[in-house]
């Protein structure tokens, strides 16, 4: 902290998917390590904790059980954004904005980071009413400008990289507000740990090859179909392989897989050691969440995208596969084995790792904090 002023930072996020909170937690981790003061809250908890949980659970259950319905809702959002005036999302946040105003009056902050659209709507409402609020920074956690971002009014918008600037600019967000620093991930993902060391730390057999399958933090997607294909591949083509499946907070999926597969897979619910599991594995197979895709790219693990949730994850998969950072497949039965065979070749796996590090801002967490320190120090 020598030569720099300690910041009071507020991180506002919501539990509609784990990526938003994970990005916020990565920033909090870095800011605290630098000696800053940080609070991270769900703004809906200012109304009631029950409301915050209900909003998160509603989203999670919709995506887990009816992903096509979520895709339809997302497409409706794309249509609504073309209509003049504010969206229903904006007006739904009016009551919560009042609570946030009270909170900001009672607590001092130099900067507000928002890795979620809803808090950005809240500060926009306060700003439209002429309220005095700290420096506001929205952090995009997908590789596309999601619906209604354009109706927010933040001081700055951190986007995944230079290629995303035109998309955000098309949505009438001023270019001078766009900062291509990347999506922040925890330092556990950018620490270099040998594969054998990661296996030992996790209690895995060092002479086995591990394939890591997840449905993101919410356990979405056709995980059972993927398991069947992966087990068949391992049986025929990778006899020294083992399959690790992480269910996230999908308890129903965990119970079902535990009953069906028992000792045939390594089955986990939620884990705080995802970075280690990635470093211990040969291939990562998962849906294309913006945060999990970034974590994989920062780690440098060969990546196969499956079962995107219709909407922003479709764009994430398109961007990653187009730039050779993942193998994006739409038909698991026809394409998953083919992708596994290709990535089992050292040159193909190495090329994907190089593409990941060429196209992803692997030090986003640090770059964002460096920039924020300069902003706050310069303003005092």
PyMOL commands that set and color helices and strands:
alter all, ss='L'
color gray80, all
select helices_A, chain A and resi 18-33+43-46+49-65+67-80+88-92+94-106+117-128+149-151+162-170+175-177+187-190+195-202+223-237+251-264+274-280+290-299+312-322+332-343+346-359+364-378
alter helices_A, ss='H'
color red, helices_A
select strands_A, chain A and resi 8-12+37-41+111-114+135-139+156-158+178-179+209-214+241-246+266-268+283-286+302-305+327-328
alter strands_A, ss='S'
color yellow, strands_A
deselect
rebuild
show_as cartoon
